[in-house]
Amino acid sequence: MNEAQEQLGQLIDDLDSLAHALGMPLPDAMHVQSLRATLPAKVEALKVAFVGVTGENPWASDGEGVVESLEGWPL
């Protein structure tokens, strides 16, 4: 398994944990706050992992919003 595949697997595990956390008995506002704080970085990291696995970047048309590397990102 290469590094991009490992990163993709880690991101899947992270999203699975977030989904399970939604079942915790916490106020809805707390769940929403957590998702707002976490999901944007996960989406960007998924894009990078997708590019690493497929070699294709469907988000490159505008050149904005896609990072080139996951280095330094909290996964």
N, C-alpha and C positions, 0 to 999 in steps of 0.2 A: 504494500500500500504506500502511495506517495504522500508527500506533505499536504497537498491540497485535499486529498481524500481524507486524511486524518483530521484536518481542520473542519471539513464538512461534517464528519461524524461527530466531532465535538459540538459543533453548532446545533446539530439535530438533538443531541443529548441536552444541551442548554435549553432549547425550545420545549422539549418534553418536560423538563423540570418546571419551566414557567407555566406550562399548561396544567401540570399537577398542582402547582401552588394556587391556582385559581379555585381549587376545591377547599382550600383552607378557610376556616371560619373567621375571616377578617372583613372589615368594612369595604364596601365596593370601591370607595374612593381610594383606599390604600392599594387595592389591586390595580386600578387604573393608573395611579401614580407610578407604580412599579413597572407596568408595561410601557408607559410613556418614557420612562427613564432608560429602559432596557432595549426595547424593540428597534429603534432606529439604528443603533450600532450593530445589532444582530443582522438586520437587513443588509447593511453595507458589507458586513463580513460574509454573508451568504453570497452576495454578488461576486466578491473576490474569490471565494471558494469555487463558485460555479465556473468562473473564467479559468481558474487553475485546473479544474477537472476536465472541462470541455475544450479549452483553448479558444472559445468564442466569447465575445463580449457584446451582447445585444444592447447594453446600456451606453455604448461608446459613441452613439450618433451625435449626442450633444456635448460630449466630453466633460460633463459636470456630474458630480455626485457619486463617482465611482473611485474608490481608492485603489492603488496599485498593489498594495501589500498589506497583510494582516499584522506585520511586525509592529509591536507596541500596542496592539488592540487588546482590550480585556475580553477574552472569550469566556 
